[in-house]
């Protein structure tokens, strides 16, 4: 997993909002863009950054592009973060 790209993608509030929306299931690009007060080109840029980080996938169906979460990347991220919680405990002398 490319952690640098993942954290860069997660660092933007608009991208985190897109991820929150996709928790409910796949959505068309236009429907995602309709929930923001920014240009469709800007939303497309955010989607491309999330896709580049592997956090979402796109599926083309007829004339539409649907986006969905890539759960495996989130699982890897959680396992990575969990590694910090499983470290050695402070031992009493």
N, CA, C and O atoms as a GROMACS GRO file, in nm:
protein
  372
    1UNK      N    1   0.085  -0.118   0.000
    1UNK     CA    2   0.000   0.000   0.000
    1UNK      C    3   0.088   0.123   0.000
    1UNK      O    4   0.186   0.130   0.074
    2UNK      N    5   0.055   0.221  -0.082
    2UNK     CA    6   0.130   0.346  -0.088
    2UNK      C    7   0.076   0.440   0.019
    2UNK      O    8  -0.017   0.516  -0.006
    3UNK      N    9   0.135   0.435   0.136
    3UNK     CA   10   0.085   0.513   0.250
    3UNK      C   11   0.086   0.663   0.222
    3UNK      O   12  -0.005   0.735   0.263
    4UNK      N   13   0.189   0.710   0.152
    4UNK     CA   14   0.199   0.852   0.124
    4UNK      C   15   0.077   0.901   0.047
    4UNK      O   16   0.018   1.003   0.083
    5UNK      N   17   0.038   0.829  -0.057
    5UNK     CA   18  -0.079   0.866  -0.138
    5UNK      C   19  -0.208   0.854  -0.056
    5UNK      O   20  -0.298   0.936  -0.068
    6UNK      N   21  -0.214   0.751   0.028
    6UNK     CA   22  -0.334   0.730   0.110
    6UNK      C   23  -0.353   0.845   0.206
    6UNK      O   24  -0.462   0.901   0.215
    7UNK      N   25  -0.248   0.882   0.279
    7UNK     CA   26  -0.260   0.990   0.375
    7UNK      C   27  -0.283   1.125   0.307
    7UNK      O   28  -0.355   1.210   0.359
    8UNK      N   29  -0.221   1.144   0.192
    8UNK     CA   30  -0.244   1.268   0.117
    8UNK      C   31  -0.391   1.278   0.078
    8UNK      O   32  -0.451   1.384   0.091
    9UNK      N   33  -0.448   1.168   0.032
    9UNK     CA   34  -0.588   1.168  -0.009
    9UNK      C   35  -0.680   1.191   0.111
    9UNK      O   36  -0.779   1.264   0.101
   10UNK      N   37  -0.648   1.130   0.224
   10UNK     CA   38  -0.731   1.144   0.343
   10UNK      C   39  -0.718   1.280   0.409
   10UNK      O   40  -0.802   1.318   0.491
   11UNK      N   41  -0.614   1.354   0.373
   11UNK     CA   42  -0.590   1.485   0.434
   11UNK      C   43  -0.686   1.594   0.390
   11UNK      O   44  -0.690   1.700   0.453
   12UNK      N   45  -0.761   1.572   0.285
   12UNK     CA   46  -0.850   1.675   0.233
   12UNK      C   47  -0.994   1.651   0.282
   12UNK      O   48  -1.046   1.541   0.266
   13UNK      N   49  -1.058   1.753   0.340
   13UNK     CA   50  -1.194   1.736   0.393
   13UNK      C   51  -1.297   1.697   0.286
   13UNK      O   52  -1.388   1.619   0.314
   14UNK      N   53  -1.283   1.749   0.165
   14UNK     CA   54  -1.377   1.713   0.058
   14UNK      C   55  -1.365   1.565   0.024
   14UNK      O   56  -1.465   1.498  -0.002
   15UNK      N   57  -1.244   1.514   0.023
   15UNK     CA   58  -1.224   1.372  -0.007
   15UNK      C   59  -1.278   1.283   0.104
   15UNK      O   60  -1.334   1.177   0.078
   16UNK      N   61  -1.261   1.328   0.227
   16UNK     CA   62  -1.318   1.251   0.338
   16UNK      C   63  -1.471   1.250   0.330
   16UNK      O   64  -1.534   1.150   0.362
   17UNK      N   65  -1.528   1.361   0.287
   17UNK     CA   66  -1.674   1.367   0.272
   17UNK      C   67  -1.720   1.271   0.162
   17UNK      O   68  -1.822   1.204   0.176
   18UNK      N   69  -1.645   1.263   0.053
   18UNK     CA   70  -1.678   1.169  -0.054
   18UNK      C   71  -1.674   1.026  -0.001
   18UNK      O   72  -1.763   0.947  -0.029
   19UNK      N   73  -1.572   0.994   0.076
   19UNK     CA   74  -1.560   0.860   0.134
   19UNK      C   75  -1.679   0.830   0.226
   19UNK      O   76  -1.732   0.719   0.225
   20UNK      N   77  -1.719   0.929   0.304
   20UNK     CA   78  -1.836   0.911   0.391
   20UNK      C   79  -1.961   0.881   0.308
   20UNK      O   80  -2.041   0.794   0.344
   21UNK      N   81  -1.977   0.953   0.198
   21UNK     CA   82  -2.093   0.931   0.111
   21UNK      C   83  -2.093   0.789   0.055
   21UNK      O   84  -2.197   0.725   0.045
   22UNK      N   85  -1.976   0.741   0.019
   22UNK     CA   86  -1.965   0.610  -0.045
   22UNK      C   87  -1.980   0.494   0.054
   22UNK      O   88  -1.991   0.379   0.013
   23UNK      N   89  -1.981   0.525   0.184
   23UNK     CA   90  -2.006   0.420   0.283
   23UNK      C   91  -2.144   0.359   0.262
   23UNK      O   92  -2.167   0.243   0.294
   24UNK      N   93  -2.236   0.437   0.207
   24UNK     CA   94  -2.372   0.389   0.184
   24UNK      C   95  -2.387   0.306   0.057
   24UNK      O   96  -2.495   0.252   0.032
   25UNK      N   97  -2.282   0.295  -0.022
   25UNK     CA   98  -2.286   0.218  -0.145
   25UNK      C   99  -2.234   0.299  -0.262
   25UNK      O  100  -2.200   0.416  -0.248
   26UNK      N  101  -2.229   0.237  -0.378
   26UNK     CA  102  -2.173   0.304  -0.495
   26UNK      C  103  -2.262   0.420  -0.539
   26UNK      O  104  -2.384   0.419  -0.519
   27UNK      N  105  -2.198   0.520  -0.598
   27UNK     CA  106  -2.269   0.640  -0.644
   27UNK      C  107  -2.214   0.682  -0.779
   27UNK      O  108  -2.096   0.660  -0.810
   28UNK      N  109  -2.300   0.743  -0.858
   28UNK     CA  110  -2.256   0.799  -0.986
   28UNK      C  111  -2.176   0.926  -0.960
   28UNK      O  112  -2.200   0.998  -0.863
   29UNK      N  113  -2.082   0.951  -1.048
   29UNK     CA  114  -1.997   1.070  -1.035
   29UNK      C  115  -2.080   1.198  -1.029
   29UNK      O  116  -2.053   1.286  -0.948
   30UNK      N  117  -2.181   1.208  -1.113
   30UNK     CA  118  -2.266   1.327  -1.114
   30UNK      C  119  -2.342   1.347  -0.985
   30UNK      O  120  -2.363   1.461  -0.942
   31UNK      N  121  -2.385   1.237  -0.922
   31UNK     CA  122  -2.456   1.246  -0.794
   31UNK      C  123  -2.362   1.294  -0.683
   31UNK      O  124  -2.402   1.370  -0.595
   32UNK      N  125  -2.239   1.249  -0.688
   32UNK     CA  126  -2.139   1.294  -0.591
   32UNK      C  127  -2.115   1.444  -0.610
   32UNK      O  128  -2.116   1.520  -0.514
   33UNK      N  129  -2.093   1.485  -0.734
   33UNK     CA  130  -2.066   1.626  -0.764
   33UNK      C  131  -2.184   1.714  -0.722
   33UNK      O  132  -2.163   1.828  -0.680
   34UNK      N  133  -2.306   1.663  -0.734
   34UNK     CA  134  -2.424   1.741  -0.699
   34UNK      C  135  -2.435   1.775  -0.552
   34UNK      O  136  -2.514   1.862  -0.515
   35UNK      N  137  -2.359   1.708  -0.468
   35UNK     CA  138  -2.364   1.733  -0.324
   35UNK      C  139  -2.258   1.834  -0.277
   35UNK      O  140  -2.246   1.859  -0.157
   36UNK      N  141  -2.184   1.890  -0.371
   36UNK     CA  142  -2.079   1.986  -0.337
   36UNK      C  143  -2.106   2.119  -0.404
   36UNK      O  144  -2.169   2.126  -0.510
   37UNK      N  145  -2.059   2.224  -0.342
   37UNK     CA  146  -2.065   2.356  -0.402
   37UNK      C  147  -1.929   2.389  -0.462
   37UNK      O  148  -1.863   2.486  -0.424
   38UNK      N  149  -1.888   2.306  -0.557
   38UNK     CA  150  -1.764   2.327  -0.630
   38UNK      C  151  -1.786   2.275  -0.771
   38UNK      O  152  -1.883   2.203  -0.797
   39UNK      N  153  -1.699   2.310  -0.860
   39UNK     CA  154  -1.717   2.269  -0.998
   39UNK      C  155  -1.707   2.117  -1.012
   39UNK      O  156  -1.645   2.050  -0.929
   40UNK      N  157  -1.767   2.066  -1.117
   40UNK     CA  158  -1.760   1.923  -1.142
   40UNK      C  159  -1.616   1.881  -1.170
   40UNK      O  160  -1.576   1.770  -1.136
   41UNK      N  161  -1.538   1.971  -1.231
   41UNK     CA  162  -1.397   1.942  -1.257
   41UNK      C  163  -1.320   1.924  -1.126
   41UNK      O  164  -1.232   1.838  -1.117
   42UNK      N  165  -1.352   2.005  -1.026
   42UNK     CA  166  -1.284   1.994  -0.896
   42UNK      C  167  -1.321   1.863  -0.827
   42UNK      O  168  -1.235   1.796  -0.770
   43UNK      N  169  -1.449   1.827  -0.834
   43UNK     CA  170  -1.492   1.700  -0.775
   43UNK      C  171  -1.424   1.584  -0.848
   43UNK      O  172  -1.381   1.488  -0.785
   44UNK      N  173  -1.414   1.594  -0.980
   44UNK     CA  174  -1.345   1.490  -1.058
   44UNK      C  175  -1.200   1.476  -1.015
   44UNK      O  176  -1.146   1.366  -1.009
   45UNK      N  177  -1.136   1.589  -0.987
   45UNK     CA  178  -0.998   1.586  -0.939
   45UNK      C  179  -0.990   1.509  -0.805
   45UNK      O  180  -0.902   1.425  -0.787
   46UNK      N  181  -1.081   1.540  -0.713
   46UNK     CA  182  -1.081   1.471  -0.584
   46UNK      C  183  -1.105   1.321  -0.603
   46UNK      O  184  -1.041   1.239  -0.537
   47UNK      N  185  -1.196   1.286  -0.691
   47UNK     CA  186  -1.222   1.144  -0.719
   47UNK      C  187  -1.097   1.077  -0.775
   47UNK      O  188  -1.065   0.964  -0.740
   48UNK      N  189  -1.026   1.147  -0.863
   48UNK     CA  190  -0.905   1.088  -0.922
   48UNK      C  191  -0.797   1.068  -0.817
   48UNK      O  192  -0.722   0.971  -0.823
   49UNK      N  193  -0.787   1.160  -0.721
   49UNK     CA  194  -0.688   1.145  -0.614
   49UNK      C  195  -0.723   1.028  -0.522
   49UNK      O  196  -0.635   0.955  -0.478
   50UNK      N  197  -0.851   1.011  -0.494
   50UNK     CA  198  -0.894   0.897  -0.413
   50UNK      C  199  -0.869   0.766  -0.487
   50UNK      O  200  -0.829   0.666  -0.427
   51UNK      N  201  -0.893   0.767  -0.617
   51UNK     CA  202  -0.868   0.648  -0.698
   51UNK      C  203  -0.719   0.618  -0.705
   51UNK      O  204  -0.678   0.502  -0.694
   52UNK      N  205  -0.637   0.721  -0.723
   52UNK     CA  206  -0.492   0.705  -0.728
   52UNK      C  207  -0.438   0.644  -0.599
   52UNK      O  208  -0.343   0.565  -0.601
   53UNK      N  209  -0.499   0.681  -0.486
   53UNK     CA  210  -0.459   0.628  -0.356
   53UNK      C  211  -0.516   0.488  -0.332
   53UNK      O  212  -0.482   0.423  -0.233
   54UNK      N  213  -0.601   0.442  -0.421
   54UNK     CA  214  -0.659   0.310  -0.407
   54UNK      C  215  -0.777   0.303  -0.311
   54UNK      O  216  -0.825   0.194  -0.279
   55UNK      N  217  -0.824   0.418  -0.264
   55UNK     CA  218  -0.933   0.420  -0.167
   55UNK      C  219  -1.070   0.396  -0.230
   55UNK      O  220  -1.162   0.351  -0.162
   56UNK      N  221  -1.082   0.425  -0.359
   56UNK     CA  222  -1.208   0.399  -0.429
   56UNK      C  223  -1.178   0.330  -0.562
   56UNK      O  224  -1.066   0.333  -0.612
   57UNK      N  225  -1.283   0.269  -0.616
   57UNK     CA  226  -1.277   0.207  -0.748
   57UNK      C  227  -1.387   0.266  -0.832
   57UNK      O  228  -1.488   0.314  -0.781
   58UNK      N  229  -1.366   0.263  -0.964
   58UNK     CA  230  -1.472   0.308  -1.052
   58UNK      C  231  -1.518   0.193  -1.139
   58UNK      O  232  -1.440   0.107  -1.179
   59UNK      N  233  -1.646   0.194  -1.167
   59UNK     CA  234  -1.707   0.096  -1.257
   59UNK      C  235  -1.788   0.173  -1.360
   59UNK      O  236  -1.869   0.259  -1.325
   60UNK      N  237  -1.766   0.143  -1.485
   60UNK     CA  238  -1.840   0.209  -1.592
   60UNK      C  239  -1.957   0.122  -1.631
   60UNK      O  240  -1.942   0.002  -1.657
   61UNK      N  241  -2.076   0.183  -1.635
   61UNK     CA  242  -2.197   0.113  -1.675
   61UNK      C  243  -2.274   0.205  -1.769
   61UNK      O  244  -2.324   0.310  -1.728
   62UNK      N  245  -2.284   0.164  -1.893
   62UNK     CA  246  -2.346   0.245  -1.999
   62UNK      C  247  -2.274   0.379  -2.006
   62UNK      O  248  -2.153   0.382  -2.029
   63UNK      N  249  -2.346   0.488  -1.987
   63UNK     CA  250  -2.284   0.622  -1.998
   63UNK      C  251  -2.243   0.680  -1.864
   63UNK      O  252  -2.211   0.799  -1.855
   64UNK      N  253  -2.245   0.599  -1.760
   64UNK     CA  254  -2.218   0.651  -1.626
   64UNK      C  255  -2.095   0.584  -1.565
   64UNK      O  256  -2.060   0.471  -1.597
   65UNK      N  257  -2.032   0.659  -1.475
   65UNK     CA  258  -1.922   0.606  -1.396
   65UNK      C  259  -1.969   0.602  -1.251
   65UNK      O  260  -2.012   0.703  -1.196
   66UNK      N  261  -1.961   0.485  -1.193
   66UNK     CA  262  -1.998   0.465  -1.053
   66UNK      C  263  -1.872   0.449  -0.970
   66UNK      O  264  -1.776   0.385  -1.013
   67UNK      N  265  -1.872   0.508  -0.852
   67UNK     CA  266  -1.759   0.497  -0.761
   67UNK      C  267  -1.802   0.421  -0.636
   67UNK      O  268  -1.916   0.434  -0.590
   68UNK      N  269  -1.709   0.340  -0.582
   68UNK     CA  270  -1.736   0.266  -0.460
   68UNK      C  271  -1.607   0.257  -0.378
   68UNK      O  272  -1.497   0.272  -0.431
   69UNK      N  273  -1.624   0.234  -0.248
   69UNK     CA  274  -1.508   0.219  -0.160
   69UNK      C  275  -1.431   0.093  -0.195
   69UNK      O  276  -1.488  -0.008  -0.235
   70UNK      N  277  -1.302   0.100  -0.179
   70UNK     CA  278  -1.215  -0.016  -0.192
   70UNK      C  279  -1.182  -0.061  -0.050
   70UNK      O  280  -1.085  -0.014   0.010
   71UNK      N  281  -1.263  -0.150   0.003
   71UNK     CA  282  -1.253  -0.191   0.144
   71UNK      C  283  -1.117  -0.251   0.178
   71UNK      O  284  -1.072  -0.237   0.292
   72UNK      N  285  -1.052  -0.316   0.084
   72UNK     CA  286  -0.925  -0.381   0.117
   72UNK      C  287  -0.818  -0.280   0.159
   72UNK      O  288  -0.735  -0.311   0.244
   73UNK      N  289  -0.819  -0.161   0.101
   73UNK     CA  290  -0.721  -0.059   0.140
   73UNK      C  291  -0.750  -0.010   0.281
   73UNK      O  292  -0.657   0.013   0.359
   74UNK      N  293  -0.877   0.004   0.316
   74UNK     CA  294  -0.912   0.045   0.452
   74UNK      C  295  -0.872  -0.063   0.552
   74UNK      O  296  -0.828  -0.032   0.663
   75UNK      N  297  -0.887  -0.189   0.515
   75UNK     CA  298  -0.846  -0.298   0.602
   75UNK      C  299  -0.696  -0.295   0.625
   75UNK      O  300  -0.649  -0.313   0.738
   76UNK      N  301  -0.619  -0.272   0.519
   76UNK     CA  302  -0.473  -0.263   0.532
   76UNK      C  303  -0.435  -0.147   0.622
   76UNK      O  304  -0.344  -0.159   0.705
   77UNK      N  305  -0.503  -0.034   0.606
   77UNK     CA  306  -0.475   0.085   0.686
   77UNK      C  307  -0.504   0.058   0.833
   77UNK      O  308  -0.428   0.098   0.921
   78UNK      N  309  -0.616  -0.010   0.860
   78UNK     CA  310  -0.649  -0.043   0.999
   78UNK      C  311  -0.548  -0.139   1.060
   78UNK      O  312  -0.511  -0.123   1.176
   79UNK      N  313  -0.505  -0.238   0.983
   79UNK     CA  314  -0.404  -0.331   1.034
   79UNK      C  315  -0.273  -0.259   1.063
   79UNK      O  316  -0.207  -0.288   1.163
   80UNK      N  317  -0.236  -0.166   0.976
   80UNK     CA  318  -0.114  -0.088   0.996
   80UNK      C  319  -0.126  -0.007   1.125
   80UNK      O  320  -0.033  -0.006   1.207
   81UNK      N  321  -0.239   0.063   1.143
   81UNK     CA  322  -0.258   0.146   1.262
   81UNK      C  323  -0.265   0.061   1.388
   81UNK      O  324  -0.216   0.101   1.494
   82UNK      N  325  -0.327  -0.056   1.377
   82UNK     CA  326  -0.339  -0.145   1.493
   82UNK      C  327  -0.203  -0.190   1.542
   82UNK      O  328  -0.187  -0.220   1.661
   83UNK      N  329  -0.105  -0.195   1.455
   83UNK     CA  330   0.030  -0.233   1.492
   83UNK      C  331   0.090  -0.142   1.597
   83UNK      O  332   0.178  -0.183   1.672
   84UNK      N  333   0.044  -0.018   1.602
   84UNK     CA  334   0.095   0.076   1.702
   84UNK      C  335   0.034   0.049   1.839
   84UNK      O  336   0.096   0.077   1.941
   85UNK      N  337  -0.086  -0.006   1.841
   85UNK     CA  338  -0.152  -0.034   1.967
   85UNK      C  339  -0.101  -0.164   2.028
   85UNK      O  340  -0.117  -0.186   2.148
   86UNK      N  341  -0.040  -0.250   1.948
   86UNK     CA  342   0.006  -0.380   1.997
   86UNK      C  343   0.150  -0.380   2.041
   86UNK      O  344   0.208  -0.486   2.063
   87UNK      N  345   0.210  -0.263   2.055
   87UNK     CA  346   0.351  -0.255   2.095
   87UNK      C  347   0.371  -0.298   2.240
   87UNK      O  348   0.276  -0.332   2.311
   88UNK      N  349   0.496  -0.294   2.283
   88UNK     CA  350   0.529  -0.334   2.420
   88UNK      C  351   0.467  -0.235   2.519
   88UNK      O  352   0.467  -0.114   2.497
   89UNK      N  353   0.414  -0.288   2.625
   89UNK     CA  354   0.358  -0.207   2.732
   89UNK      C  355   0.474  -0.160   2.821
   89UNK      O  356   0.578  -0.225   2.831
   90UNK      N  357   0.452  -0.048   2.885
   90UNK     CA  358   0.553  -0.001   2.980
   90UNK      C  359   0.561  -0.101   3.095
   90UNK      O  360   0.461  -0.132   3.160
   91UNK      N  361   0.680  -0.151   3.118
   91UNK     CA  362   0.698  -0.249   3.225
   91UNK      C  363   0.734  -0.178   3.353
   91UNK      O  364   0.813  -0.083   3.353
   92UNK      N  365   0.675  -0.226   3.463
   92UNK     CA  366   0.707  -0.168   3.595
   92UNK      C  367   0.837  -0.231   3.644
   92UNK      O  368   0.858  -0.351   3.632
   93UNK      N  369   0.924  -0.147   3.698
   93UNK     CA  370   1.053  -0.197   3.746
   93UNK      C  371   1.043  -0.252   3.886
   93UNK      O  372   1.142  -0.297   3.942
   0.00000   0.00000   0.00000
